[in-house]
Amino acid sequence: MARVVVGLSGGVDSSVAAHLLQQAGHEVIALFMRNWTDESPTLETECPWIEDSNDALLVAEKLGIPFQVLDLSAAYKTRIVDYMFAEYQSGRTPNPDVLCNREIKFDLFLEAALSIGAEYVATGHYAQKTTSEDGMHHLLAGADGNKDQSYFLCQLSQAQLAKALFPIGHLPKPEVRRIAKEAGLATAEKKDSQGLCFIGKVRLPDFLQQQLSIQTGDIVEISRDAAEFHTATCGAPWALDPTMGTLVGTHSGAHFFTVGQRKGLLVGGKPLPLFVLATDVKRNMVYVGQGEDHPGLYRPCVWMLSEDVHWVRPDMALEPGESLEVLARIRYRQALVPARLRAEAKGLALEPIAPFKSVAPGQFAAWYVADELIGSGIIHS
């Protein structure tokens, strides 16, 4: 049996992961990651890390396993929070959860685990891993389709997967809660956390205003006909000319908005709700359209630069001129859609059979063959 360090988060999923590993005979050590310390005097983030660490401690005591708190807040600020601010400043929409797994949980946390003699680290992700005879590690979707979290792991490398265990990936969520209750774990009925801890209950724009300045700009409505007329080749920015639309309001900064956003526009009097179609941080413009089926929300293709492409399965990487039929998604919980992945000299084009909705540069696209995640990339345009 192996020595395994579990990232005990204070939630039911990681609690059951630790329990199952112990039941299997492994030597289990629990580490709680403290990833954020709010020093802002103007925000009451109500980050539940103290409550979560106490719950994690209760679980560790129940299981009789060692427990420590690992403070990674300095690295988290540098690698995740600063990245998040920089992305929004440039008009892109980041996914800190994906980066947190690559940069924190399976990098710094993994290093800490290995330094105390661990052979593996385990988390409560709903994902699965298998290893073939040739030593290749395969990242598979979680068995519970409603909870599959493989997308959040789309930037992991073979070296990181080699040391990763996902003990609950083969289970449905109700079964995880049943196991927790049967084992008498304090987290058995605890609600799942939502969003990033460091934001807490504060609105994202309020948090971003700590470092991003307020800049009043125009909100321009684009008609359906204008949006359908305006097309762009794959790889070209989907930019709009302000003269194509009608001024309908003002905003406090284009960098506070993302494609597909509905709330926060503060523009009324329209027959249908307004959605953000595009933003232009250079001209500080926000373009909107009426209705969730507005043609301006859809893109027939997304483009990723070569340097922003990552292959979980490096043996399946495409060379220029090659293509591959895949299943793809551009955000967590989005249904997988059939798509063609096509390699060119400077990057990859991902072309779904039906257009993607609400695509924003900075998001991660992930592609699968059957239920195996084989690669991902940061959407450039």
Secondary structure, DSSP 8 states (H G I E B T S, - for coil): --EEEEE--SSHHHHHHHHHHHHTT-EEEEEEEE------SS-----THHHHHHHHHHHHHHHT--EEEEE-HHHHIIIIIHHHHHHHHTT----HHHHHIIIIIIIIHHHHHHHTT-SEEE---SEEEEE-TTS-EEEEE-SSTTT--GGGGTT--HHHHHTEE-TTTTS-HHHHHHHHHHHT-TTTT-----S-TTTTTS-HHHHHTTTS----EEEEE--HHHHHH----TTS-----GGGSEEEEEES-GGG--TT--TT------SS-EEEEEEETTTTEEEEEESTT-GGGEES-EEEEGGGEEESSGGG---TT-EEEEEEESSTT---EEEEEEEETTEEEEEESS-EES--TT-EEEEEETTEEEEEEE---
